[in-house]
Amino acid sequence: MSGVERSRFLTLIRHAKSSWKDPLLDDFDRPLNKRGRQNAPSMGRRLAAAGYRPDLIVSSPARRARDTAQLIVRELAVAEEAHIQYEPGIYEANETELLLIVRNFDDSCYEVALVGHNPGLTELASLLAACRIENIVTCGVVRLELDLPAWRQAGAQCGRLLLYDYPKNSLFR
């Protein structure tokens, strides 16, 4: 780190696996499928075991992202309503749009999770930490440490990759 008083941590969480069972259902309203409903709590338990306790979770309001955020929060034993904010701009956002959302996070929060969708989340991780994750898989978790005194200063290569975990990662099972 380059002398910043305190690092900020951004955890990017791609929504868990969603259902395509109903072809008439709007993409925004697709629920989690069985595997998604199992993977989200499992990833939440992994985060809890690592001591992860976010100050804030900002989620896409799309049903699959909302459900993922809520299932993970239950495993973290934090008050759900106090910690999840729904941000419509996350749905279908690219990395530039997601970066603007990050830049508007409250500076009193040092640990923030952003629950959303690809390709935007993968692109944001690559932008912030210059890491080469090809694709954050469903229910994948990317944790970044950002060298910033304030969220508004987030930008290209301001951080480093601390963790990339996902449901089928045998290292954490």
N, C-alpha and C positions, 0 to 999 in steps of 0.2 A: 504494500500500500504506500501511497505517497504523502503521508503526513496528515490525512484527513482525520478529524477528531474521532469519528465513529463510522464504520462501514454501514452500508445499507445492503439488505439482502432481498433479492427478488426471486421468488419461486414460481416458475411457469408450470402450469398443470394443464395438459390437454384433457378434454372431457373423456370419460370412459366410453367403451364401445356402445354404439347406439343401435337401435332396432330399425330395420328397413321393412318390417312385416307389413305395414299398412302403406301401400304405394300412393294412396290419396292424401296421406298426412303431409302437411307442409314441413319442409326441412327444419324450420325453427322449432316445431312442436314434437320432433322425434324423441321418444323416451330412450332410456338405457335398455339394452337387452340383458339377458340373464348373466352373461359374462361381465358386462359393464357393472351390474349391480353387485357382483362379487369382487371385481378388481378395485373399485373405488374404496370400499372399506379396508381392503388389504393394503392399499397404498397409504391410506390414512394411518393404519397401525404401524407401518414402517416409519412414517414421518414422526409419529408419536414416540416410537422406540428410540429415535435419534434425538429426541428432545425438542422437536420443532414445535414452536408456539407462535403463530403469526399474530401481529398486531391487527392485521386487516386482511380479508380475502375479498378481492374484487372479481366478480364473475360475469360472464356473458349471461344474459337472461334467457338464452335458448334453453329449452327444457333439459337436454342432455348435460349441458354445462352446469345448470342450477342443481340438478340431481347429484352430479359428481361433487360439487362443492359442499352440498349438505351432507352427503355420506362421509366425506373426508373430515369435515368439521366434527361430526359425531364421534369419530375416533380420536380426535385431538382433545376432546373434553373441554371445549370452549363454548361459550354461549353463542349459539348460531346467529341469532338475530343481531347480536352486538358486533359480529365480526364479518358478516357477508354484506357487501354492497353489490348491487346489480347495475352494470354499465352497458347500456344498449350499443355503444360504439364498438364493443369488443367483437360482436357478431359480424363475421365476414371482413374483419379489419386486416389490413396488411401491416407490415412492420412499422411503417411510418405512422400510421394511425394509432397503433398500439403504443409506440414511443410517446406520442402526445398524451395518451392516457396515463402512462407511467410518470411523465413529467408533472402531472397534476395531482399525484398522490400527496397526502398530508405529510408534511415533514416531521410530525411527531411520531410517525410510524417508521420503524426501522426494518421490520420483517413483514413483507407484503407478498401475498400469493395472488397470482393472476390466473384465473381459470378460463380457458377459451378454446380456440380452434386452430387447426392448421389450414393453410401453410403459414399464417401470420405468426404463430408462436415460435415455430422453428426459425423463421426469418429474424424474429426479434432476438432470440438467443444468439444467433450468428452475428447479428449487428452489435449487440452489447458486449459480447465476450470474445468475438472473433473465433468462436469454436465451430467446428465442422460437424455438427449433428445433421445428418442427411434428412431425418424425419423424426420428430417427436411422436412416438407411437401413441395410440389411444391409452389414456390414463398414465402416460409418461410424465415424469417429474424432473424438471431441470432447475437446479438451484444455482444462483449466481451471486457472487459478492461484488458489489459495486463501490468503486472508490469515489464517493460523492458526499459533499456536505449537505446537498439538497437534491430532492428528486428532479427538480426542474433542470438540473445540469446533466441528466442522463443523455448519453450519446454513444456514438461508435467507439467500441473498444474501451469503455470505461470500467469494465469489470472482468471477472474471471470465472470460469466454470468450476463449481465445487462438486456437483453431483449430477449425474444423469441416471435415473432409475426408472424402471418400467415393470409391469406385472410379470413378464416372463424372464426377468433378469435373475439368473441362477445364483448370483453372488449374494443376493439378499433374501433368498427364500428360507 
